[in-house]
Amino acid sequence: MVQHAATLDAAFAAVADRTRRGILERLGRSEASISELAESFDMTLTGIKKHVAVLEDAQLVTSRKTGRVRTCRLGPRRLEREAEWIEKCQRLMDASFDRLESLLERSKE
Amino acid sequence: MPGTTTRTTITTPAEREIRIERVVNAPRDFVWRAYTDPALVAEWWGRGHRLVVERLELERGGHWRWVEHGPNGVYGFEGRYREVTPPARFVRSFEWDGMPAHVAIETVTLEDLGEGRTRIVILMQMHTPEERDGFLQSGMQQGMDAAFAQLDGLVTKS
């Protein structure tokens, strides 16, 4: 449970940043080198490397170096668990608001 | 992405925030009462467990304490009202017995959409990202409890 919580923490922290979400979307279309990413996001190589490192820590991205080029792609872990988790919370709240609506129906009777 | 569509959206717009939004088929005055009349609150709020509204002092500085009696125990939610502006908005501190002294600030805004519909927007602001994730996780845990409780109900009936 603690391990589970730690990976969720890392993943949520990783996607709490607009540029990092952009990188995930970009890599969802195709793999890209650090310099390609830097160009797409109009950032320095150092800046992009930092973002990629955060995504790698959360296992959302992997990268490998061939010669002088580091290529990034989506990692083994996707955001399914996070999506599933939020969806469970949504269902829970949905049920609660449904009860509120049916309360109105009953109060009309 | 799994599953069926839900009408409630939960987003995490910033590291320390949870935003919950839902449009309900109920006029705004009624939704306001559903949040502020103890008898009505007990009928819908929370996760479908029995809810006892121990305190609901609807004024600035007033206490609220709503206690859920679930299959795995008794847990209270409580805090104090910071701002009460009927029928559009209230702001209160929010603390769950399961995470004592981790206080969030909850802002509930009710937007009148006309034709008997209301948009409810709940913004929860925590002190740290860890607290935010803790709140989300406890929500999931409670959801599973609710599912098991329903299963128990079915078994008892059959």
Boltz contact constraints between the chains, C-beta under 6 A:
constraints:
  - contact:
      token1: [A, 9]
      token2: [B, 133]
      max_distance: 6.0
  - contact:
      token1: [A, 12]
      token2: [B, 133]
      max_distance: 6.0
  - contact:
      token1: [A, 16]
      token2: [B, 15]
      max_distance: 6.0
  - contact:
      token1: [A, 83]
      token2: [B, 1]
      max_distance: 6.0
  - contact:
      token1: [A, 84]
      token2: [B, 2]
      max_distance: 6.0
  - contact:
      token1: [A, 85]
      token2: [B, 140]
      max_distance: 6.0
  - contact:
      token1: [A, 86]
      token2: [B, 10]
      max_distance: 6.0
  - contact:
      token1: [A, 87]
      token2: [B, 3]
      max_distance: 6.0
  - contact:
      token1: [A, 88]
      token2: [B, 140]
      max_distance: 6.0
  - contact:
      token1: [A, 88]
      token2: [B, 143]
      max_distance: 6.0
  - contact:
      token1: [A, 89]
      token2: [B, 10]
      max_distance: 6.0
  - contact:
      token1: [A, 89]
      token2: [B, 139]
      max_distance: 6.0
  - contact:
      token1: [A, 90]
      token2: [B, 6]
      max_distance: 6.0
  - contact:
      token1: [A, 90]
      token2: [B, 8]
      max_distance: 6.0
  - contact:
      token1: [A, 90]
      token2: [B, 10]
      max_distance: 6.0
  - contact:
      token1: [A, 91]
      token2: [B, 6]
      max_distance: 6.0
  - contact:
      token1: [A, 92]
      token2: [B, 47]
      max_distance: 6.0
  - contact:
      token1: [A, 92]
      token2: [B, 143]
      max_distance: 6.0
  - contact:
      token1: [A, 93]
      token2: [B, 8]
      max_distance: 6.0
  - contact:
      token1: [A, 93]
      token2: [B, 20]
      max_distance: 6.0
  - contact:
      token1: [A, 94]
      token2: [B, 6]
      max_distance: 6.0
  - contact:
      token1: [A, 94]
      token2: [B, 7]
      max_distance: 6.0
  - contact:
      token1: [A, 94]
      token2: [B, 8]
      max_distance: 6.0
  - contact:
      token1: [A, 97]
      token2: [B, 22]
      max_distance: 6.0
  - contact:
      token1: [A, 97]
      token2: [B, 24]
      max_distance: 6.0
  - contact:
      token1: [A, 99]
      token2: [B, 44]
      max_distance: 6.0
  - contact:
      token1: [A, 100]
      token2: [B, 24]
      max_distance: 6.0
  - contact:
      token1: [A, 100]
      token2: [B, 34]
      max_distance: 6.0
  - contact:
      token1: [A, 100]
      token2: [B, 44]
      max_distance: 6.0
  - contact:
      token1: [A, 101]
      token2: [B, 24]
      max_distance: 6.0
  - contact:
      token1: [A, 101]
      token2: [B, 25]
      max_distance: 6.0
  - contact:
      token1: [A, 101]
      token2: [B, 26]
      max_distance: 6.0
  - contact:
      token1: [A, 103]
      token2: [B, 43]
      max_distance: 6.0
  - contact:
      token1: [A, 103]
      token2: [B, 44]
      max_distance: 6.0
  - contact:
      token1: [A, 104]
      token2: [B, 26]
      max_distance: 6.0
  - contact:
      token1: [A, 104]
      token2: [B, 30]
      max_distance: 6.0
